[in-house]
Amino acid sequence: MGIPAQPVRLLSEKTRASAVLYEEATRSMPGGVTANIKHFDPYPLFMKSASGAELTDVDGNEYIDYNLCYGALMLGHGHPRVMKAVREQLEQMGTPVFGTPHALEMEMANKLISLYPSVDSIRFTNSGLEATMFALRLARAFSGRHKVAKFEGHYHGGYDQVLISVHARKRKRNTPPEVRADSMGIPKEVQEQTVVLPFNDWETAEPILDRFREELGAVILEPVQGGFIPPKPQFLSNLREYTRRHRIPLIFDEVKTGFRMGLAGAQGRYGIIPDLTALGKVLGGGFPVGAVGGRREIMELTSPVRHGDVLAGDREAKGEEVLFHSGTYNGHPTILSAGWATISVLEESGVYTAVEEAAHRLREGMEEILNRYGFAARTVGDGTIFNLVLGEHPVTEIQDWLRSDLSLRRRLDHLLLEKGIYLKPLSRFSLSTAHNAAEVEETLNRFEAGVKQLKRG
């Protein structure tokens, strides 16, 4: 979708070096990026340095960063304790990685078990995508069934079975969402193994679950859709009770919400305990990481010593069923060092309160400014994440987001980029411990300048 010429022109005048680098990048990388999510019109901005809540691009422009690597940097950029932990790990261990077990794996596992109510034991992966993929394999193996139910607009990674109905299309209220592949190359038979449900709409979701419940091996969802649309308490309760009653493993994808809604994530905040939990982002302290934890009886399916000391390969040779999980870099010591340092900061008294108070001040200020200039607007979110919705109606699911004025929001976001507020257009706002009162006040000043320009057209 295109954007009006004025915001493009204003941004382009300040970011000529990014334009040059992007043009060069298109010659060696499809679309000039290594991940589609990094692209936006007229071209993505190239960064050269960062510190705390600040980013600096290759043209020397400075931004207050609310993208924070899509929420991963809960302590902001380059937190001293994280940087120190990484340096010390490299110096003390003498290598980035052993390729063997090490004590920090066990320490981090025990820490996550102590924090997350659903976790009895845990395995590490290299990304949130790997975590959700492994969680689904575990759930299907435990249940003995193979269809997966996911929710419209929920993103769990770029693999076949869940890259379905992520980019929702408008539909009439109280009608079921369509099952539609979001990428070329997804086989029809894979689509047929995926059931799509509406979020926060139990009356529509329950009949769909009833239709497929004997085939469902798992139900997976973001407990907070997109990281910013909170669940209706009764909706999560109904889903938990239904899946428990019909013995369908329930998976919380807490890649976005883990350590952003408190030390115990969304499950701790809302008091609903899934069977399996997928984690990522904040857990890595700025490095790629993932983890899956859950009920011991489910997690033990992947143990290589389930039958005494018999190795998985030997069981397979005897025709016994094996649940495979591996990864050369799983539990990488450098990454776990950064994650441990991050968690140690977040465990300090008052840390979450301060970040959530900053988020609240920013949300109130943005709403007041927009309303003062005659725009119908609201912020939607919980904890340290929120999004900005231009429109009059409440937002409780993806269809409400689609009915808001996304074109106006995109235009505003490009103006904010030009004013020095960094956020990929239409994305959610994430705050960190580096966003103090001064950053929030400066953000609101720049935000008002952008809104004033938007008002002038």
DAGITA-V477465 format. One record per pair of residues at least 4 apart in sequence whose C-alpha atoms are under 6 Angstrom apart, sorted by the first residue. I is the first residue (numbers start at 1). J is the second residue. Records with the same first field share a line. If there is no record, write none. Layout:
# DAGITA-V477465
I = J, J
This chain:
# DAGITA-V477465
7 = 414, 415
8 = 12
11 = 418
15 = 59
17 = 59
18 = 22, 45, 46
22 = 32
25 = 29, 32
26 = 30, 31, 32
29 = 33
39 = 44
40 = 44
46 = 57, 58
47 = 56, 57, 58
48 = 57, 58
49 = 56
50 = 54, 55, 56, 77
51 = 77, 78
52 = 76, 77, 434
53 = 64, 65, 76, 434, 435
54 = 63, 64, 65
55 = 62, 63
56 = 60, 61, 62
57 = 61
63 = 420, 421, 422
64 = 421, 422
65 = 422
66 = 422, 423, 429, 430
67 = 423
68 = 73
71 = 430
72 = 281, 282
73 = 286
74 = 432
75 = 432, 433
76 = 432, 434
80 = 84
82 = 338, 341
85 = 337
86 = 334, 337, 338
88 = 92
89 = 93
90 = 94, 95, 96
96 = 334
104 = 108
105 = 331
112 = 116
113 = 119, 120
115 = 264
116 = 264
118 = 273, 274, 294
119 = 293, 294
120 = 294, 295, 296
121 = 293, 296
122 = 292, 293
123 = 291, 292
124 = 290, 291, 330, 331
125 = 131, 290, 291, 330
126 = 288, 289, 290, 330
127 = 288, 289, 290
128 = 255, 280, 290
129 = 157
131 = 278, 290, 291, 292
132 = 278
139 = 218, 249
140 = 144, 145, 146, 217
143 = 217
145 = 215, 216, 217
146 = 217
147 = 193, 194, 215, 216, 217
148 = 194, 216, 217, 218, 219
149 = 194, 195, 196, 219
150 = 196, 219, 220, 221
151 = 196, 197, 198, 199
152 = 165, 166, 196, 197, 198
153 = 166, 167, 168
154 = 166
155 = 166
158 = 163
159 = 163
160 = 186
161 = 190
163 = 182
164 = 180, 181, 182
165 = 179, 180
179 = 196
197 = 205
198 = 205
199 = 397
200 = 232, 235
202 = 206, 235
209 = 213
217 = 248
218 = 248, 249
219 = 250
220 = 251
221 = 252, 253
222 = 252, 253
224 = 228, 229, 230, 231
225 = 229
227 = 256
228 = 381, 386
229 = 381
234 = 238
243 = 247, 248
249 = 275
250 = 274, 275
251 = 274, 276, 277
252 = 277
253 = 278
254 = 258, 278, 279
255 = 279, 280, 281
257 = 261, 265
258 = 265
259 = 263, 265
260 = 384
261 = 265, 266, 383
264 = 268
266 = 270
267 = 271, 272, 273
275 = 294, 295
276 = 293, 294
277 = 292, 293
278 = 291, 292
279 = 290, 291
280 = 289, 290
283 = 339
284 = 288, 289, 335, 339
285 = 338, 339, 342
287 = 335
296 = 300
302 = 323
304 = 311, 312
305 = 309, 310
315 = 320
316 = 320
333 = 337
336 = 340
346 = 351
355 = 433
356 = 383, 384
367 = 378
368 = 372
370 = 375
371 = 375
376 = 390, 391, 392
377 = 389, 390, 391
378 = 389
379 = 387, 388, 389
380 = 386, 387
381 = 385, 386
384 = 431
385 = 429, 430
386 = 428, 429
387 = 428, 429
390 = 404, 405
391 = 404
395 = 400
410 = 425, 426
413 = 425
415 = 450
416 = 421, 450
417 = 421, 422
419 = 446
435 = 439
439 = 443
443 = 447
448 = 452
